[in-house]
Amino acid sequence: MTLRLEKVTKKFGSFTAVDDLSLEIPEKQIFGFLGANGAGKTTTFRMVLGLLDQTKGEISWNGGDVGYDQSHLIGYLPEERGLYPKLKVQEQLVYLAKLRGMKKAEAVQQIERWLERFKVPEYKNKKVEELSKGNQQKIQFISAVLHKPKLLILDEPFSGLDPVNVEMLKKAVIDLKEAGTSIVFSSHRMEHVEELCESLCILHHGSPVVHGKLNEIKKTFGKKNVRVMADFDLAFLGSIPGVRKYKPLGDGCELQIESEDIAQRIFEELQGKGFVRKFDLEEPTLNDIFIEKVGASYE
Ligand SMILES: Nc1ncnc2c1ncn2[C@@H]1O[C@H](COP(=O)(O)OP(=O)(O)OP(=O)(O)O)[C@@H](O)[C@H]1O
């Protein structure tokens, strides 16, 4: 059940929000969808769900269209959160589950399980408006997964949650993957994607600038971070050709280099200057890759 996008374009008038996007989202994996604000992530999700028509291109899942007749196989946590504020949590979740073809008794059982898991069983009979924003988000996440979808699309699932709830949700996402769900999620937080995803895509102005498996992307990118700890002043390393960025740290420095071979040069320059306690050539973080490819730093 691979989700495939082939040369998908979406225009709003003369503005191109998604530009010739081809993607393959493997099944039973967690796929990270990254991009700066306005890059086109939500627009892509809406096209996949059939909520928006693409201007050009093909979207297929399981070899066919993603239509309303498949909505019981798909779970969606939209970016614009929204539950019925006056309804009680259980009433609301049962209603949404029934829309996706679940029987009430099974829905009730699953709701109890999820509320327990998210440590909010006491909210079952509370009105949604009485819950904090983060707890409402947990309820909305439950509504997206209650019917055990095969494909789960999560638009910034971790935004607005405290660290304990982020961990709780991450664990739930990992367990759903283990159970065979294919998951796509968008995020602005590189470390979440780095931790959870096997594959990812970085969108920039509607086009993919990086796409593939995380470990292969890192390998292609090369090791471009050098960390040095020494008992002498390291500022001179900043002027070695090929060193892009010099960042002093309390006990040493961090350098960004153009290519791996510059590390050898740095190593040689350090010889005879004093005691070097640490010299590490490190893989780039996803944040480094994002900044290089998209040219903007953000949270
Ligand atoms: N209905 C619409 N009409 C006109 N322009 C739109 C519409 N929907 C989205 N856009 C534009 O398309 C671009 C992509 O928006 P989209 O919401 O997909 O970005 P995003 O990557 O999800 O951003 P964010 O991280 O801020 O949520 C933006 O410039 C947005 O203003």
The ligand as an SDF file (V2000), in Angstrom:
LIG
                    3D

 31 33  0  0  0  0  0  0  0  0999 V2000
   -6.5900   28.0070   -0.5020 N   0  0  0  0  0  0  0  0  0  0  0  0
   -5.4970   28.6950   -0.7860 C   0  0  0  0  0  0  0  0  0  0  0  0
   -5.5200   29.7540   -1.6110 N   0  0  0  0  0  0  0  0  0  0  0  0
   -4.4120   30.4460   -1.9270 C   0  0  0  0  0  0  0  0  0  0  0  0
   -3.1690   30.1370   -1.4640 N   0  0  0  0  0  0  0  0  0  0  0  0
   -3.0680   29.1000   -0.6400 C   0  0  0  0  0  0  0  0  0  0  0  0
   -4.2210   28.3100   -0.2550 C   0  0  0  0  0  0  0  0  0  0  0  0
   -3.7880   27.3090    0.5520 N   0  0  0  0  0  0  0  0  0  0  0  0
   -2.4580   27.4890    0.6950 C   0  0  0  0  0  0  0  0  0  0  0  0
   -2.0230   28.5370   -0.0320 N   0  0  0  0  0  0  0  0  0  0  0  0
   -0.6180   28.9930   -0.1440 C   0  0  0  0  0  0  0  0  0  0  0  0
    0.1650   27.8900   -0.5560 O   0  0  0  0  0  0  0  0  0  0  0  0
    1.4360   27.9110    0.1080 C   0  0  0  0  0  0  0  0  0  0  0  0
    1.6500   26.5970    0.8110 C   0  0  0  0  0  0  0  0  0  0  0  0
    0.8100   26.5300    1.9570 O   0  0  0  0  0  0  0  0  0  0  0  0
    0.7860   25.2810    2.9220 P   0  0  0  0  0  0  0  0  0  0  0  0
   -0.2690   25.5570    3.9550 O   0  0  0  0  0  0  0  0  0  0  0  0
    0.6740   24.0500    2.1280 O   0  0  0  0  0  0  0  0  0  0  0  0
    2.2340   25.3600    3.5660 O   0  0  0  0  0  0  0  0  0  0  0  0
    2.8580   24.5190    4.7540 P   0  0  0  0  0  0  0  0  0  0  0  0
    4.1360   23.9600    4.2570 O   0  0  0  0  0  0  0  0  0  0  0  0
    1.8630   23.5710    5.3110 O   0  0  0  0  0  0  0  0  0  0  0  0
    3.1690   25.6720    5.7970 O   0  0  0  0  0  0  0  0  0  0  0  0
    3.1290   25.7040    7.4080 P   0  0  0  0  0  0  0  0  0  0  0  0
    4.3690   25.0260    7.8680 O   0  0  0  0  0  0  0  0  0  0  0  0
    3.1520   27.1780    7.7070 O   0  0  0  0  0  0  0  0  0  0  0  0
    1.8810   25.0360    7.8700 O   0  0  0  0  0  0  0  0  0  0  0  0
    1.4110   29.1220    1.0390 C   0  0  0  0  0  0  0  0  0  0  0  0
    2.0890   30.1880    0.4090 O   0  0  0  0  0  0  0  0  0  0  0  0
   -0.0720   29.4180    1.1880 C   0  0  0  0  0  0  0  0  0  0  0  0
   -0.2820   30.8020    1.4230 O   0  0  0  0  0  0  0  0  0  0  0  0
  1  2  1  0
  2  3  1  0
  2  7  2  0
  3  4  2  0
  4  5  1  0
  5  6  2  0
  6  7  1  0
  6 10  1  0
  7  8  1  0
  8  9  2  0
  9 10  1  0
 10 11  1  0
 11 12  1  0
 11 30  1  0
 12 13  1  0
 13 14  1  0
 13 28  1  0
 14 15  1  0
 15 16  1  0
 16 17  2  0
 16 18  1  0
 16 19  1  0
 19 20  1  0
 20 21  2  0
 20 22  1  0
 20 23  1  0
 23 24  1  0
 24 25  2  0
 24 26  1  0
 24 27  1  0
 28 29  1  0
 28 30  1  0
 30 31  1  0
M  END
$$$$
